[in-house]
Amino acid sequence: MIGRYGLDTSDCLILMEAARLGVRSVVTMDRDLLRAQSDFDIYTW
């Protein structure tokens, strides 16, 4: 995920845990996670 999305390790751990739990929608204030929109529904404000 680090190479695919260009995220740091802490952001990748969040997405890996979400994927493991079957969570596909993430609400965050971290705009870096928008890079993962191809596999997740990322919502920011």
Residue frames as a rotation matrix with the C-alpha (Angstrom) as fourth column:
MET 1
0.562 0.827 0.000 0.00
0.827 -0.562 0.000 0.00
0.000 0.000 -1.000 0.00
ILE 2
0.250 -0.547 -0.799 2.89
0.243 -0.763 0.599 2.35
-0.937 -0.344 -0.058 0.60
GLY 3
-0.783 -0.614 0.101 4.01
0.205 -0.100 0.974 1.97
-0.588 0.783 0.204 -3.00
ARG 4
-0.421 0.699 0.579 0.54
0.899 0.238 0.367 1.77
0.119 0.675 -0.728 -4.53
TYR 5
0.608 0.791 0.069 -0.92
0.758 -0.604 0.245 4.86
0.235 -0.096 -0.967 -2.83
GLY 6
-0.201 -0.771 0.605 2.18
0.361 -0.632 -0.686 6.78
0.911 0.081 0.405 -1.76
LEU 7
0.725 0.540 0.427 1.05
-0.232 -0.392 0.890 6.87
0.648 -0.745 -0.159 1.88
ASP 8
-0.326 -0.812 0.484 3.08
-0.816 -0.016 -0.577 6.76
0.477 -0.583 -0.658 5.07
THR 9
-0.802 -0.108 -0.587 3.09
0.036 0.973 -0.229 3.68
0.596 -0.205 -0.777 7.28
SER 10
-0.858 0.512 -0.034 0.51
0.018 -0.037 -0.999 4.89
-0.513 -0.858 0.023 9.80
ASP 11
-0.158 0.817 -0.555 -2.02
-0.901 -0.349 -0.257 5.64
-0.404 0.459 0.791 7.06
CYS 12
-0.347 -0.035 -0.937 -1.34
-0.647 0.732 0.212 2.25
0.679 0.680 -0.276 5.48
LEU 13
-0.982 -0.018 -0.187 -1.93
0.122 0.697 -0.707 0.50
0.143 -0.717 -0.682 8.80
ILE 14
-0.510 0.855 -0.099 -5.32
-0.450 -0.363 -0.816 2.19
-0.733 -0.371 0.570 9.09
LEU 15
0.065 0.544 -0.836 -6.32
-0.998 0.043 -0.050 1.04
0.008 0.838 0.546 5.61
MET 16
-0.634 -0.341 -0.694 -4.95
-0.378 0.920 -0.107 -2.48
0.675 0.194 -0.712 6.14
GLU 17
-0.946 0.322 0.036 -6.99
0.094 0.376 -0.922 -2.86
-0.311 -0.869 -0.386 9.32
ALA 18
-0.209 0.902 -0.377 -10.08
-0.725 -0.402 -0.559 -1.45
-0.656 0.157 0.739 7.62
ALA 19
-0.113 0.113 -0.987 -9.67
-0.886 0.439 0.152 -3.93
0.450 0.892 0.050 4.76
ARG 20
-0.902 -0.275 -0.332 -9.16
-0.105 0.888 -0.448 -6.81
0.418 -0.369 -0.830 7.22
LEU 21
-0.756 0.655 -0.010 -12.42
0.056 0.049 -0.997 -5.89
-0.652 -0.754 -0.074 8.95
GLY 22
-0.395 0.603 0.694 -14.28
0.915 0.330 0.234 -5.50
-0.088 0.727 -0.681 5.67
VAL 23
0.322 0.445 -0.835 -14.69
0.392 -0.866 -0.310 -1.73
-0.862 -0.228 -0.454 6.03
ARG 24
-0.160 -0.347 0.924 -14.72
0.986 -0.014 0.165 -0.02
-0.044 0.938 0.345 2.64
SER 25
0.482 0.338 0.808 -15.82
0.379 -0.912 0.155 3.52
0.790 0.231 -0.568 3.65
VAL 26
-0.191 -0.638 -0.746 -13.55
0.981 -0.123 -0.147 5.81
0.002 -0.760 0.650 5.66
VAL 27
0.805 0.370 0.464 -14.32
0.334 -0.929 0.161 9.29
0.491 0.026 -0.871 7.01
THR 28
0.137 -0.866 -0.481 -11.19
0.973 0.028 0.227 11.28
-0.183 -0.499 0.847 7.79
MET 29
0.900 0.010 -0.437 -9.69
-0.011 -0.999 -0.045 14.74
-0.437 0.045 -0.898 8.01
ASP 30
-0.123 -0.988 0.093 -6.44
-0.072 0.102 0.992 13.37
-0.990 0.115 -0.084 6.51
ARG 31
0.620 0.425 -0.660 -6.57
-0.606 -0.275 -0.747 14.36
-0.499 0.862 0.087 2.84
ASP 32
-0.464 -0.847 -0.261 -3.63
-0.858 0.355 0.372 12.02
-0.223 0.396 -0.891 2.05
LEU 33
-0.548 0.292 0.784 -6.02
0.023 0.942 -0.335 9.08
-0.836 -0.166 -0.523 2.26
LEU 34
0.462 0.721 -0.517 -7.81
-0.505 -0.265 -0.821 10.38
-0.729 0.641 0.242 -0.85
ARG 35
-0.313 -0.679 -0.664 -5.05
-0.948 0.180 0.263 8.59
-0.059 0.712 -0.700 -2.81
ALA 36
-0.938 -0.050 0.344 -6.68
-0.103 0.985 -0.140 5.28
-0.332 -0.166 -0.929 -1.85
GLN 37
-0.182 0.961 -0.207 -10.04
-0.713 -0.274 -0.646 6.08
-0.677 0.030 0.735 -3.46
SER 38
-0.325 0.064 -0.944 -9.56
-0.829 0.460 0.317 3.37
0.455 0.885 -0.096 -6.09
ASP 39
-0.619 0.031 -0.785 -10.11
0.187 0.976 -0.109 0.70
0.763 -0.214 -0.610 -3.38
PHE 40
-0.564 0.394 -0.725 -11.96
0.794 0.017 -0.608 2.61
-0.227 -0.919 -0.322 -0.63
ASP 41
0.343 0.664 0.665 -14.72
0.602 -0.698 0.386 5.19
0.721 0.268 -0.640 -0.36
ILE 42
-0.541 -0.612 -0.576 -12.87
0.841 -0.390 -0.375 8.08
0.005 -0.688 0.726 1.31
TYR 43
0.522 0.735 0.433 -14.91
0.627 -0.675 0.389 11.01
0.579 0.069 -0.813 2.68
THR 44
-0.573 -0.687 -0.446 -13.25
0.819 -0.467 -0.332 14.24
0.019 -0.556 0.831 3.87
TRP 45
0.648 0.711 0.273 -14.43
0.701 -0.697 0.153 17.70
0.299 0.093 -0.950 4.80
